[in-house]
Amino acid sequence: MLTLIYGLVIGIFVSLIGGGGAALYLGVLTSQLGLATAVAVPTSLLVALPALFFGFLTQTRIHNVNFHVGNQMIIAAIPGIIVGTISAQYIPQNVYNWIVGSIFIVMGLMVLRKAIFPKKATSDNPHQAWAARGFGLLSGLMVGIGGLSGGATTAAGLTILGLTAVESAGTATYVLTAMSAISFVGHLFTSTFAWEAGWMLMLGAIIGAILTPLVIRKLDLNKVNRVLTPFLGLLIIYFGVKMFL
């Protein structure tokens, strides 16, 4: 029952920030369920994918997904995942931590700047497609190099591109679902999964991912954005700082 609650909390959190939640799933699987890291990493992907998918369906139903921008990110992310997966074995862990941590801190500061000095969305900007591809490539590289670590980059990139915090979270579920599915297929041939250990965690996460967007939809979205945007920026900076510790 406690595992179900863990999953529910993570599902809510993931829906709020538009991330994949792999680090949170990984923490529960290793510290609470006692799985070895080598097994917990692919299992966290198994747990995250259904919650992301159901969250994506819910976000689509309430029109929080910008498919045009999301498709641009996915297209760019695919080669990033492939290149990242190949190059990961050659990058020392401490170097990887510094690279990812620096990216997180910079992007978090950019999101905070957007929250303090808001600008009108730029969906008709001719440079947006290239910016979206750039963020998608970066997210794909991070997924390929370090597993499901592209959530914060994806959500931050969408926010910086001019999407509201709510729309960024919704579109991120779409992008991350696609990237996670690609990674999952690769792991099926190379990794060991703890299929039974993660199903309660998965169920709780699915419930949280479905309910959270429906609840947020009934709130004042302007107020939600004013809270979620700086929260997302601070959270990304926190993730970046943790990479240096």
C-alpha positions, -999 to 999 in steps of 0.1 A, spaced: 0 0 0 29 24 8 44 17 -26 11 27 -42 11 60 -23 47 66 -34 36 61 -70 5 84 -65 27 112 -52 52 108 -80 24 107 -106 11 140 -92 45 156 -91 53 145 -127 20 159 -140 27 192 -123 62 198 -138 59 178 -170 89 155 -162 94 118 -164 101 113 -127 127 86 -134 149 99 -105 120 96 -81 110 61 -93 146 51 -91 149 63 -55 118 43 -44 129 11 -63 164 12 -48 158 25 -12 123 11 -5 121 -20 -27 158 -29 -24 165 -34 -61 200 -33 -75 207 -1 -95 214 -21 -126 179 -35 -124 162 -4 -110 172 19 -138 154 0 -166 126 -8 -143 121 29 -136 116 33 -173 90 5 -173 72 22 -144 74 57 -159 61 49 -194 25 40 -186 20 70 -163 34 93 -189 11 77 -216 -21 80 -195 -10 115 -184 -5 124 -221 -40 111 -230 -55 132 -202 -35 163 -212 -47 158 -248 -83 156 -238 -82 189 -220 -61 205 -249 -29 212 -230 -6 196 -257 10 217 -284 16 189 -310 34 212 -334 62 221 -310 62 187 -295 67 170 -329 97 192 -336 113 182 -303 106 145 -309 121 145 -344 153 161 -330 154 139 -299 156 106 -318 192 111 -332 201 126 -298 190 94 -280 211 73 -304 242 95 -302 239 98 -265 235 60 -260 266 53 -281 287 81 -264 276 74 -228 301 46 -224 330 70 -231 319 98 -208 331 96 -171 303 100 -146 318 131 -129 321 148 -163 285 139 -171 273 153 -138 290 186 -145 276 189 -180 241 181 -169 242 201 -138 254 232 -156 227 228 -183 200 225 -156 212 256 -137 213 277 -168 179 266 -180 164 270 -145 176 306 -145 161 311 -179 127 299 -167 129 321 -136 137 351 -158 106 343 -179 85 341 -148 98 375 -136 97 392 -170 69 374 -189 66 377 -226 38 369 -250 39 334 -265 58 332 -298 41 303 -315 43 322 -349 80 329 -345 99 315 -375 128 306 -352 107 286 -328 109 254 -349 147 255 -348 147 263 -311 123 234 -304 146 211 -323 176 223 -303 159 216 -270 147 182 -284 182 173 -294 195 183 -260 168 162 -242 175 133 -264 212 134 -257 205 135 -219 181 105 -222 206 86 -242 235 94 -220 219 91 -185 185 74 -190 153 92 -183 169 125 -173 155 147 -201 123 157 -184 135 189 -168 152 199 -200 121 193 -220 98 211 -197 122 240 -193 127 242 -231 89 243 -237 85 271 -211 113 291 -226 98 287 -261 68 307 -248 43 280 -237 25 285 -204 36 263 -175 4 242 -178 8 238 -216 45 230 -211 37 203 -187 11 188 -211 34 189 -241 63 175 -221 42 144 -214 38 139 -251 75 144 -259 87 122 -229 62 95 -238 77 92 -273 113 94 -260 107 69 -232 91 44 -257 122 46 -279 145 40 -249 122 12 -235 125 -7 -268 163 -5 -266 164 -16 -230 142 -47 -238 172 -62 -256 199 -51 -232 186 -49 -197 169 -69 -169 136 -57 -156 120 -64 -122 85 -68 -137 67 -76 -104 84 -51 -82 72 -20 -100 36 -27 -107 21 -11 -75 44 19 -81 32 20 -117 -5 19 -107 -2 48 -82 17 69 -108 -10 63 -134 -37 74 -110 -18 105 -101 -10 113 -137 -47 110 -148 -62 130 -119 -38 159 -116 -45 176 -150 -82 173 -144 -80 190 -110 -56 218 -123 -81 224 -152 -108 235 -127 -84 261 -111 -76 296 -123 -49 288 -149 -33 323 -146 -27 317 -109 -15 282 -116 10 295 -141 22 322 -117 30 295 -92 42 266 -114 66 286 -136 89 299 -108 85 265 -90 97 247 -122 127 271 -125 137 266 -89 132 228 -91 154 226 -122 181 247 -105 179 223 -75 184 193 -97 214 210 -113 230 218 -79 224 182 -68 244 170 -98 275 187 -83 271 172 -48 
